Amino acid sequence: MNLSFFDQFSTPYLLGIPLILPSLILPALLLPSPGHRWINNRLSTLQLWFIHLLTKQLMTPLNKAGHKWALLLISLILLLLSINLLGLLPYTFTPTTQLSMNMALALPLWLATLLIGLRNQPSTSLGHLLPEGTPTPLIPALIMIETTSLLIRPLALGVRLTANLTAGHLLIQLISTATVTLLPMMPSISALTALILFLLTILEVAVAMIQAYVFVLLLSLYLQENI
């Protein structure tokens, strides 16, 4: 029984072919196709308003050099948001519960922000490793601590997203299993458990959106430090 709870996190296969790639492409099909008119319908208007709001929130702290990343960051947050929300539907697979995928997103983007800082302002970027006014005996230790904290940033990004989504999916499956099991024996307790499951599902929708926003927001903050 314990192993079956984690079967939902294994990559599904069809005829020996992993289906993780179609699950990543599916959210893109939900976006409206461009047309000749500025506003096609209410759904397009709502999506454009939402994208404009996200762009404003992410790009406001950045200078003009960081605005070149707008398309990449907005595309990334829309991808993560769509995958996280679609993964809450029954009988679906959530690719963002895989640490390998999250690290594949976090590591190259973090490395790109670091290399931009080292290329454009190497003195300032390296200066973050040693705070001003540090006593001389503490310099080697502080450099090692700051370097370690810098290198674990992509790991923290990937693990945070994976852990939050995995924990939420496990809780939903555990409570739903308890609800179905208690239904023939104790209907009143089962109804209470179903109510808890409904509230937990609402919470997981919020967590799915917040984690996608936090992932991209931290990347934009790392970019802000290096431009």
C-alpha positions as CSV (number, residue, x, y, z in Angstrom):
1,M,0.0,0.0,0.0
2,N,2.8,2.4,0.8
3,L,4.5,1.8,-2.5
4,S,1.3,2.5,-4.4
5,F,1.1,6.0,-3.0
6,F,4.3,6.8,-4.8
7,D,3.3,5.2,-8.1
8,Q,1.8,8.5,-9.1
9,F,5.2,10.1,-9.2
10,S,6.7,7.6,-11.7
11,T,6.9,8.6,-15.3
12,P,4.1,7.0,-17.3
13,Y,4.9,5.0,-20.4
14,L,3.0,4.0,-23.5
15,L,4.4,1.3,-25.7
16,G,7.8,1.9,-24.0
17,I,7.7,5.6,-24.7
18,P,7.8,8.0,-21.8
19,L,4.9,10.4,-21.8
20,I,6.6,13.2,-19.9
21,L,7.2,15.2,-23.1
22,P,3.5,15.3,-24.2
23,S,2.6,16.3,-20.6
24,L,4.9,19.3,-21.0
25,I,3.6,20.2,-24.4
26,L,-0.1,20.0,-23.4
27,P,-0.2,23.3,-21.4
28,A,0.9,25.2,-24.5
29,L,-2.2,24.0,-26.3
30,L,-4.4,25.8,-23.8
31,L,-3.0,29.2,-24.8
32,P,-5.0,31.0,-27.5
33,S,-3.6,31.2,-31.0
34,P,-2.7,34.7,-32.2
35,G,-5.3,36.3,-34.5
36,H,-5.7,39.5,-36.5
37,R,-7.8,41.2,-33.8
38,W,-6.4,42.6,-30.5
39,I,-9.1,41.1,-28.4
40,N,-10.8,37.8,-29.6
41,N,-13.0,36.9,-26.6
42,R,-13.2,37.2,-22.8
43,L,-10.8,34.4,-22.2
44,S,-8.1,36.0,-24.3
45,T,-8.7,39.3,-22.5
46,L,-8.4,37.6,-19.1
47,Q,-5.2,35.8,-20.2
48,L,-3.6,39.0,-21.5
49,W,-4.5,40.8,-18.3
50,F,-3.0,38.0,-16.2
51,I,0.2,38.0,-18.3
52,H,0.5,41.8,-18.1
53,L,0.1,41.6,-14.3
54,L,2.8,38.9,-14.0
55,T,5.1,40.9,-16.3
56,K,4.7,44.0,-14.2
57,Q,5.3,42.2,-10.9
58,L,8.5,40.4,-12.1
59,M,10.0,43.2,-14.2
60,T,9.4,46.2,-11.8
61,P,12.5,45.5,-9.6
62,L,14.8,45.0,-12.7
63,N,16.5,47.6,-14.8
64,K,16.3,47.8,-18.6
65,A,19.0,45.1,-19.0
66,G,16.9,42.6,-17.1
67,H,13.8,43.3,-19.3
68,K,15.4,41.2,-22.0
69,W,14.5,38.2,-19.8
70,A,10.8,39.1,-19.7
71,L,9.7,36.6,-22.4
72,L,11.8,33.8,-20.8
73,L,10.5,34.4,-17.3
74,I,6.9,34.8,-18.2
75,S,7.0,31.7,-20.4
76,L,8.6,29.8,-17.5
77,I,6.0,30.9,-15.0
78,L,3.1,30.1,-17.3
79,L,4.6,26.6,-18.0
80,L,5.0,25.9,-14.3
81,L,1.6,27.3,-13.4
82,S,-0.1,25.2,-16.1
83,I,1.7,22.0,-15.2
84,N,1.1,22.4,-11.5
85,L,-2.6,23.1,-11.9
86,L,-3.2,20.4,-14.5
87,G,-1.4,17.9,-12.2
88,L,-4.2,18.3,-9.6
89,L,-6.7,16.8,-11.9
90,P,-7.5,13.1,-11.4
91,Y,-5.5,10.5,-13.4
92,T,-2.9,13.0,-14.5
93,F,0.9,13.1,-14.2
94,T,2.7,16.1,-12.7
95,P,6.2,16.5,-14.3
96,T,7.2,19.1,-11.7
97,T,7.2,16.4,-9.0
98,Q,10.3,15.1,-10.6
99,L,13.5,16.6,-9.1
100,S,15.4,15.9,-12.3
101,M,13.1,18.2,-14.3
102,N,13.1,21.0,-11.8
103,M,16.9,20.9,-11.6
104,A,17.0,20.9,-15.4
105,L,15.1,24.2,-15.3
106,A,16.8,25.7,-12.2
107,L,20.5,24.9,-12.9
108,P,20.9,26.4,-16.4
109,L,18.9,29.6,-15.6
110,W,20.8,30.2,-12.3
111,L,24.1,29.5,-14.1
112,A,23.1,32.0,-16.9
113,T,22.5,34.8,-14.3
114,L,25.8,34.0,-12.6
115,L,27.7,34.1,-15.9
116,I,26.1,37.4,-16.8
117,G,27.2,38.9,-13.6
118,L,30.8,37.6,-13.9
119,R,30.9,39.0,-17.5
120,N,29.4,42.4,-17.0
121,Q,30.5,43.3,-13.4
122,P,33.0,40.8,-12.1
123,S,34.1,42.9,-9.2
124,T,30.6,43.4,-7.9
125,S,29.6,39.7,-8.4
126,L,32.7,38.5,-6.6
127,G,32.2,41.1,-3.9
128,H,29.1,39.4,-2.8
129,L,31.3,36.6,-1.5
130,L,32.9,38.8,1.1
131,P,30.9,41.5,3.0
132,E,32.6,44.8,3.5
133,G,34.3,45.4,6.8
134,T,34.8,41.6,7.6
135,P,37.6,41.0,10.1
136,T,40.7,39.4,8.6
137,P,40.6,36.1,10.5
138,L,37.0,35.5,9.3
139,I,37.7,36.1,5.6
140,P,38.4,32.4,4.6
141,A,35.4,31.1,6.5
142,L,33.0,33.7,5.2
143,I,34.2,33.1,1.6
144,M,33.5,29.4,2.0
145,I,30.1,30.0,3.5
146,E,29.0,32.5,0.9
147,T,30.3,30.3,-1.9
148,T,28.4,27.3,-0.5
149,S,25.2,29.4,-0.2
150,L,25.7,30.6,-3.8
151,L,26.2,27.0,-5.2
152,I,23.1,25.5,-3.4
153,R,20.7,28.1,-4.9
154,P,19.7,25.9,-7.9
155,L,19.3,22.9,-5.6
156,A,17.1,24.9,-3.2
157,L,14.9,26.0,-6.2
158,G,14.5,22.5,-7.4
159,V,14.0,20.8,-4.1
160,R,11.5,23.5,-2.9
161,L,9.2,23.0,-5.9
162,T,9.5,19.2,-5.8
163,A,8.9,18.8,-2.1
164,N,5.9,21.1,-1.9
165,L,4.1,19.5,-4.8
166,T,5.0,16.0,-3.7
167,A,3.8,16.5,-0.2
168,G,0.5,18.0,-1.4
169,H,-0.2,15.1,-3.8
170,L,0.6,12.6,-1.1
171,L,-1.8,14.3,1.4
172,I,-4.6,14.4,-1.1
173,Q,-4.2,10.7,-2.0
174,L,-4.0,9.7,1.7
175,I,-7.1,11.6,2.7
176,S,-9.0,10.5,-0.4
177,T,-8.1,6.9,0.4
178,A,-9.3,7.3,4.0
179,T,-12.6,8.9,2.7
180,V,-13.4,6.0,0.5
181,T,-12.4,3.4,3.2
182,L,-14.5,5.0,5.9
183,L,-17.6,5.5,3.7
184,P,-19.3,2.1,4.3
185,M,-18.3,1.9,8.0
186,M,-18.6,5.5,9.3
187,P,-20.4,7.7,6.8
188,S,-20.4,10.7,9.1
189,I,-16.6,10.5,9.6
190,S,-16.2,10.0,5.9
191,A,-18.2,13.1,5.2
192,L,-16.0,15.1,7.5
193,T,-12.9,13.7,5.8
194,A,-14.3,14.6,2.4
195,L,-14.7,18.2,3.7
196,I,-11.1,18.2,4.8
197,L,-10.2,16.9,1.4
198,F,-12.1,19.7,-0.4
199,L,-10.3,22.3,1.8
200,L,-7.0,20.7,1.1
201,T,-7.6,20.7,-2.6
202,I,-8.2,24.4,-2.5
203,L,-5.0,24.8,-0.5
204,E,-3.1,22.8,-3.1
205,V,-4.4,25.0,-5.9
206,A,-3.0,28.0,-4.0
207,V,0.3,26.1,-3.4
208,A,0.6,25.2,-7.1
209,M,0.3,28.9,-8.1
210,I,2.5,30.2,-5.3
211,Q,5.3,27.7,-6.0
212,A,5.4,28.6,-9.7
213,Y,5.5,32.3,-8.8
214,V,8.2,31.8,-6.1
215,F,10.4,29.8,-8.5
216,V,10.4,32.5,-11.1
217,L,10.6,35.3,-8.6
218,L,13.8,34.0,-7.0
219,L,15.3,33.6,-10.5
220,S,14.5,37.3,-11.2
221,L,16.1,38.3,-7.8
222,Y,19.2,36.3,-8.7
223,L,19.2,38.1,-12.1
224,Q,18.8,41.5,-10.3
225,E,22.0,40.8,-8.3
226,N,24.0,40.3,-11.4
227,I,22.9,43.1,-13.8
